[in-house]
């Protein structure tokens, strides 16, 4: 069986580049030309390697979820407690307010707002990603309850949903221009609500 020509690009790097373009501009505002330029690919290479624009976008969502999941799990292991993990996560969510860089928000939250109601497949993908994040947050809440940092009578499922909502809210208002000092105060109030 004959083999095709070897790839002249690294698929992981091209996918990462595409993810950042979608993250900055959103799905609908991202042009094929912007993707080709960022990925360093021809149109035929993009279609052969990644499928069409929607297929590429779904792969970018997967990559984003993998990267965030890996980062969150590492943070949970190193945090020392579920409560510290939750606080660090919320503070980190507002970290774009501390820089002069472009505020991109969260790719998942951006996608939920832009596309989840328009495209059932993308909506389902985002929903599954949120379920995974909520599960991780629930584990942190339970750990914090076992340590006595969050009252045991509070429902961990409700708190996990609350924290997911907090994360999305922080990323959104920071993207909209909220400053660092105000963001830190908001996080303080969010953490107090857990007690």
URQUIDA-V775746 format. One record per pair of residues at least 12 apart in sequence whose ideal C-beta (glycine too) atoms are under 6 Angstrom apart, sorted by the first residue. I is the first residue (numbers start at 1). J is the second residue. Records with the same first field share a line. If there is no record, write none. Layout:
BEGIN
I = J ; J
END
This chain:
BEGIN
11 = 49
14 = 39
15 = 59 ; 63
17 = 38 ; 39
18 = 35 ; 39 ; 56 ; 60
19 = 60 ; 63 ; 64
21 = 34 ; 35 ; 38
22 = 57 ; 60
23 = 104 ; 107
24 = 104
26 = 114
27 = 57 ; 115
61 = 125
64 = 107
65 = 129
72 = 136
81 = 147
82 = 140 ; 143 ; 144
83 = 144 ; 149
85 = 140
86 = 140
87 = 191
90 = 187 ; 190
91 = 187
93 = 167 ; 170 ; 171
94 = 170 ; 174 ; 183
96 = 174
97 = 174 ; 179 ; 180 ; 183
98 = 180
103 = 174 ; 175
105 = 171 ; 172 ; 175
106 = 171
108 = 126 ; 129
109 = 168 ; 171
111 = 126
112 = 126
133 = 164
134 = 160 ; 164
137 = 160 ; 163
138 = 156 ; 160
141 = 156 ; 159 ; 160
142 = 156
150 = 194
166 = 190
END
